[in-house]
Amino acid sequence: MTNPANADWNTFDRPVIRAVPHPNVLDLRGITITCPECDADRDWLLLNVRRQVFVRCRCAAEWHEPDLTRDEFDEHFTAPEREWDAFDDAMTGLGFDGLLAGTIWNS
């Protein structure tokens, strides 16, 4: 048995965050989602943390979207292409750290 005093508790408390790009408009309940910071209406990163789904914009604004369920997220999620040790590194690597604010990729 290991000594809990020596355990790195941060590794146990960190939730797994799954991310999937969503280049199109999010039209939930007939209402188009727009970014509260920059008014973008497409090119999102959907983040799943436990049972909640968050939306992140290229300007780095992020919010919990209660109308997006984990089941809906799972429909679009595939096997991970890459893993990061730090959330900030992942956001930079995916282009959702604010540097590309105002940029929308054509799909």
trRosetta pair geometry for C-beta under 8 A, 3 or more apart (Angstrom, degrees):
i j d omega theta_ij theta_ji phi_ij phi_ji
2 6 6.7 -112 171 67 98 109
2 7 6.5 99 124 -71 125 97
3 6 4.6 65 81 10 101 107
3 7 7.5 -159 97 -28 54 81
4 7 5.2 -37 -151 5 47 122
7 12 7.5 16 155 -17 123 129
8 11 4.9 56 105 1 105 109
8 12 7.8 151 100 -8 62 86
9 12 5.5 -59 -159 38 51 110
9 13 6.0 39 150 -16 80 112
10 13 5.9 -64 -141 42 33 105
10 14 6.2 40 162 -34 69 105
11 14 6.2 -44 -141 20 28 113
15 49 5.2 81 110 -161 142 89
15 50 5.6 -67 -147 -42 143 90
16 49 7.9 174 84 -128 45 58
17 47 5.7 -14 -172 -166 105 103
17 48 7.0 152 -160 73 52 51
17 49 5.3 -16 -106 -86 81 87
17 87 6.6 52 30 -108 155 100
17 90 7.6 162 88 76 124 167
18 47 7.2 148 77 -157 47 50
18 48 4.4 -11 59 54 98 107
18 73 7.4 116 91 156 118 125
18 77 6.0 20 154 -132 134 139
18 80 7.4 -117 -132 -79 86 104
19 45 5.6 -7 -165 179 110 105
19 46 6.9 151 -154 79 54 50
19 47 5.3 -16 -99 -100 80 71
19 48 7.6 -160 -71 18 35 73
19 90 6.9 153 -2 162 151 127
19 94 6.7 -70 133 -86 151 166
20 45 7.5 154 75 -160 32 59
20 46 5.1 -18 62 60 85 102
20 48 7.9 29 3 -10 100 106
20 73 6.9 154 26 -165 130 80
20 76 5.1 140 138 118 155 105
20 77 5.1 -120 -57 -94 139 68
20 78 7.7 114 -115 16 116 70
21 43 7.9 -24 -169 -159 98 57
21 44 7.4 150 -162 88 52 49
21 45 5.8 -37 -102 -104 57 67
21 46 7.7 155 -117 15 7 79
21 94 7.4 -168 -71 -168 102 114
22 26 6.6 52 129 -69 140 101
22 43 7.8 163 90 -143 57 14
22 44 4.5 -12 64 66 101 97
22 45 7.3 167 19 -97 80 17
22 46 5.2 58 -16 -23 123 109
22 76 6.9 15 -88 169 98 163
23 42 6.4 27 162 167 49 102
23 43 5.4 7 -140 -98 57 61
23 44 7.8 -156 -80 30 17 60
23 105 6.1 -78 -129 79 115 101
23 107 4.1 94 123 -35 160 142
24 42 5.8 -62 -176 -141 21 110
24 107 7.3 -79 -58 42 76 142
25 32 5.5 -43 -175 -137 118 106
25 33 7.6 155 -177 43 68 77
25 41 5.7 -1 -118 146 92 93
25 42 5.0 -55 -72 -84 56 97
26 32 7.1 117 77 -156 56 56
26 33 4.1 -11 80 28 111 124
26 42 7.8 162 -7 -107 69 53
26 44 6.3 7 -31 -1 123 152
26 55 6.9 -90 -1 -115 168 141
26 65 7.9 -36 153 -156 154 162
26 68 7.7 -39 -161 -72 133 121
27 30 6.7 9 170 -121 95 18
27 31 7.1 160 -158 70 59 27
27 32 5.4 -28 -101 -91 75 64
27 33 7.5 -136 -77 -1 27 79
28 31 6.1 -31 74 61 68 81
28 33 6.2 47 11 -46 107 106
28 65 7.4 173 -30 176 164 119
28 67 4.2 101 175 121 144 142
28 68 6.9 -89 -94 -58 139 75
29 67 6.1 -95 -14 -144 111 145
32 41 5.6 15 157 -157 122 117
33 41 7.1 147 86 -145 53 65
33 44 7.8 18 97 -65 130 148
33 55 6.6 -106 157 -144 149 176
33 65 7.0 -8 -119 -123 146 135
34 39 5.4 -7 175 -151 121 51
34 40 6.7 161 -158 76 69 36
34 41 4.9 -32 -101 -90 82 81
35 38 4.9 2 96 51 134 75
35 39 6.0 -71 62 -12 84 9
35 40 4.4 36 3 42 126 84
35 41 7.6 -121 -1 -64 79 40
35 57 4.2 47 -106 -82 133 156
35 59 6.4 109 169 33 155 122
35 61 5.3 118 -165 64 105 139
36 61 6.2 -165 56 179 80 148
36 63 6.9 70 8 -34 124 146
37 57 6.8 -168 47 60 111 148
37 59 5.2 -151 97 102 129 140
37 61 3.9 -173 3 -61 130 142
38 57 6.5 175 38 147 113 149
38 59 4.4 141 -16 -29 138 156
38 61 6.9 -169 4 -1 91 132
38 101 6.1 -172 -80 -169 159 101
38 102 6.6 -125 -174 -71 142 67
40 43 6.6 -72 172 55 131 98
40 57 5.4 140 51 -148 133 121
40 58 6.7 112 -61 29 172 97
40 59 7.0 173 -8 -7 128 110
40 102 7.7 -153 -74 -104 113 32
40 104 6.8 169 -145 -78 112 110
42 104 6.1 64 82 -146 99 124
43 57 7.8 70 95 -147 82 64
43 58 6.1 -2 120 -33 117 116
43 103 7.7 -122 137 110 162 64
43 104 4.6 -164 -14 -137 148 75
43 105 5.7 133 -120 30 125 79
44 55 5.2 -41 -160 -160 133 94
44 56 6.6 127 -168 63 76 49
44 57 6.5 -45 -114 -91 72 53
45 55 7.6 132 71 -165 50 48
45 56 4.3 -27 65 65 101 105
45 57 7.9 -147 22 -56 84 12
45 91 8.0 170 75 -124 167 75
45 94 6.2 82 -106 137 144 140
45 96 4.7 -50 -3 -75 145 160
46 53 6.1 -12 -173 -170 100 106
46 54 7.4 150 -161 78 50 48
46 55 6.2 -25 -104 -103 64 62
46 56 7.7 -171 -79 20 18 80
46 68 6.9 -138 -142 173 119 157
46 73 5.9 -165 143 -121 130 96
46 76 7.1 68 52 80 147 139
47 53 7.0 147 78 -160 49 53
47 54 4.3 -19 64 62 105 99
47 55 7.6 -165 20 -74 84 15
47 56 5.9 55 -18 -15 117 115
47 62 7.4 4 20 -151 139 120
48 52 7.4 162 -151 86 52 46
48 53 5.5 -23 -98 -102 71 73
48 54 7.8 -170 -74 21 25 74
48 70 6.2 95 -143 -125 120 81
48 73 4.7 127 -75 157 125 159
48 77 7.3 -40 1 -71 144 143
49 52 5.4 -16 67 65 83 95
49 54 6.7 22 7 -6 108 114
51 70 5.4 -81 -152 -39 55 137
52 64 5.8 -40 -179 -138 125 109
52 70 7.6 -10 -20 -63 8 96
53 64 7.6 111 80 -155 44 64
53 65 5.8 -50 101 62 91 93
53 68 4.0 -96 89 108 140 111
53 69 6.8 94 -3 137 131 3
53 70 6.4 -176 -47 -77 103 51
53 72 7.3 -46 -42 71 168 102
53 73 5.0 -169 -101 -57 126 129
54 62 5.6 28 164 -180 123 98
54 63 6.5 175 -154 91 85 26
54 64 5.3 -54 -99 -96 81 49
54 65 6.5 131 -133 6 28 83
55 62 7.0 179 88 -146 46 56
55 63 6.0 -11 55 60 88 76
55 65 4.8 55 -15 -30 108 131
55 68 7.2 124 -52 2 99 151
56 60 7.2 -18 -170 -144 99 32
56 61 7.2 167 -151 87 54 46
56 62 4.4 -10 -103 -101 83 94
56 91 7.4 -106 166 -123 155 107
56 96 5.1 67 128 174 122 138
57 60 6.9 -48 77 20 77 17
57 61 4.6 12 36 54 119 90
57 62 7.4 -148 16 -69 71 51
57 96 7.3 152 99 -149 25 95
57 101 7.9 53 129 -121 102 76
58 95 6.6 -21 -130 138 93 89
58 96 5.9 -98 -111 -116 43 62
58 98 7.6 126 148 -104 53 23
58 100 4.7 -77 -175 97 116 94
58 101 5.6 164 116 -100 89 37
58 102 7.2 -115 96 22 126 29
58 103 5.6 -132 164 58 160 81
58 104 7.5 -143 -3 -80 149 54
59 98 5.7 32 -177 -123 40 68
59 101 3.7 64 -104 -121 76 103
59 102 7.1 70 -75 -30 100 59
60 91 7.1 68 -119 173 91 136
60 96 6.5 131 -93 158 58 64
60 97 5.7 15 -87 179 114 25
60 98 3.5 -29 -17 -60 128 93
60 101 7.2 -56 2 -74 84 104
65 68 4.4 44 101 13 113 110
68 72 5.5 -119 -160 76 69 134
68 73 6.5 78 160 -54 105 92
69 72 4.8 102 56 6 76 99
69 73 7.1 -134 102 -3 45 87
70 73 5.3 -51 -149 36 38 116
70 74 6.2 42 152 -24 68 103
71 74 5.6 -51 -147 33 31 113
71 75 6.9 43 150 -29 60 97
72 75 5.7 -43 -158 18 36 118
72 76 7.5 14 154 -2 61 104
73 76 6.4 -76 -165 44 36 97
73 77 6.0 34 149 -31 74 116
74 77 5.4 -55 -132 30 36 115
80 83 5.9 55 143 -64 146 83
82 93 7.2 -121 117 139 150 145
84 87 7.4 136 101 -86 124 19
84 89 4.7 -174 -167 94 131 107
84 90 3.9 -161 38 -67 150 89
84 93 6.5 -178 -74 19 136 144
85 89 6.8 29 56 44 69 145
86 89 4.3 85 71 6 97 108
86 90 7.0 -164 94 -9 51 84
87 90 5.6 -57 -153 34 34 113
87 91 6.5 29 154 -18 68 104
88 91 5.8 -53 -146 36 33 109
88 92 6.4 33 155 -17 65 106
88 97 7.1 69 -164 -117 69 117
89 92 5.8 -55 -148 39 31 111
89 93 6.1 30 155 -18 65 111
90 93 5.7 -58 -144 40 29 111
90 94 6.1 14 161 -7 66 113
91 94 6.1 -63 -141 46 27 102
91 96 4.9 -93 -157 81 80 84
91 97 4.4 117 127 -76 99 81
92 95 7.8 37 180 -69 28 28
92 97 4.5 18 -85 -37 59 150
92 99 7.5 58 -132 0 74 130
95 99 7.2 -97 -149 65 62 101
95 100 4.9 9 -177 9 97 147
95 103 7.8 -76 170 81 122 134
96 100 7.7 -53 -83 49 32 111
97 100 7.9 80 49 14 68 84
98 101 5.5 -2 -165 -45 56 109
100 103 4.1 -64 175 34 94 133
